[in-house]
Amino acid sequence: MLALFGVAVSIALAHRKTIDCGCFGPTAPRPITWFTVGRNVLLLGLGVLVAVSAPKALALDALLRGGRHVSSSTAAAMALVGTAAVFASLLLSEAVRYRQLRRALEKEAA
C-alpha cells in the first residue's frame, strides 16, 4: 500500500497538482512534495529490510559488534529515546514553521 501511495503521490507531483498530504491532520495542512515521496521510499525500504531479515522482537544483538546481548529493557529504552528524538525534531520543525508564518503575518500587517 505504501508503494502504491508513493506512485500516486509521484504522479500527482509530476502533473503539478497541489494536494494536502494529511500527514499531520486537519490542523496543520501541508502539501505533498518530493520529500514525501523520498520519505515513503525510505520507509518502504526499511519495511522490506525487516520483512527479509525477519528479526525477533527487539532483536538489537545483530547491530552490536561481538554479538553482545541487549536486554529487553535496554532495547525498550533505546526505542523510547529514538521516538522522543523524532518527536522533538517534529516539534522543532513546527516551531520554525510557526515562527516563519508569524513573521509573514506581521510583515503583511505592517
N, C-alpha and C positions, 0 to 999 in steps of 0.2 A: 504494500500500500504506500509505503514511503517513496519507493521508486516511482510509482505511478503519480504520486503527488509532485515529485520533483520534475517529472516530464511535463506535467500540466503547468507548473509554475514557469518552466523554461519556455514553453510555447507562448504563454501569456506575455512574458517579458520580451520574447522575440517579436511579438506583434505590438509592442509598446503599450500594453494595457496597464492601467494603474488600478490595482486591486489591493484591498486591505487583507493582510495575511491572517488577521485574527489571532496572532501569536500571544498577545498579552490581554486579550479580552476587549470588551467594548470601551473601556475607559482609556485605553492607550492605543488608538488606531495607528497602524504602521503599514505602509505599502510594501508589497513584495519587492525584493531586489535580488541581484545576483548573489548577494551574501546569503540569502535564504536558500538558494539552490546549493551553494557551497556547504552550508551547514547540514542540509539534508543528505548530500553526498557523503560527508564525513560521518554522520550518524548511520547511514546505510552501510558504509564500510565497517564501522565498529560492530554493527549488528551481524554482518556476515562473518567477521572475525570470531565473535562469540559463538555463533552457530557452528562454525567449522571446528573450533578448538574444543567445544563442549566442556567448559571448565565446571568444576564443582562449585557450589555456592561459596562465595567469598574466598576463592582459591587464589591467594596472592603469592603463594610459595614460589611459583614459577618465575615471578618477577624479581625475586631476590637471588643474589649470587650465592652459590654454595647450597642451595635448597634448604635454607633455614626455615623453620616452621613459624608461621604467623598465626597467633591465636585469633579466635573469633572476635574477641573484644577489641583487639588491635585493628583487625580488618574493619570492624564496625566504626571505630573511631576515625580511621582513615577515610571511610566513605562519608562520615559526618563532616569532617573537615573539608573534604572536596566539595560537598554540597554547599557548605557555608561559603566557600570561596566563590563558587558560581553565583550564589545568591548575592553576595557582596558586590561582585562585578556587575550584576544586573542593576542593583540599586545605584551604583556609581554611574552607570550609563544613563539611567533615568534621571539622576540628579543633574548631570551635564545637559541632557536634553531639556529639562525643565528650565535651567538657567538660560540656555540659548533662547527658548521661547519667551521667557520673561523679558530678556533684553530686547528682543524683537518687538514685543508689545509696548515696552517703554519708549522705544525709538519711534514707533508709529504714533504713540500718544503725544509725543513732544513736537 
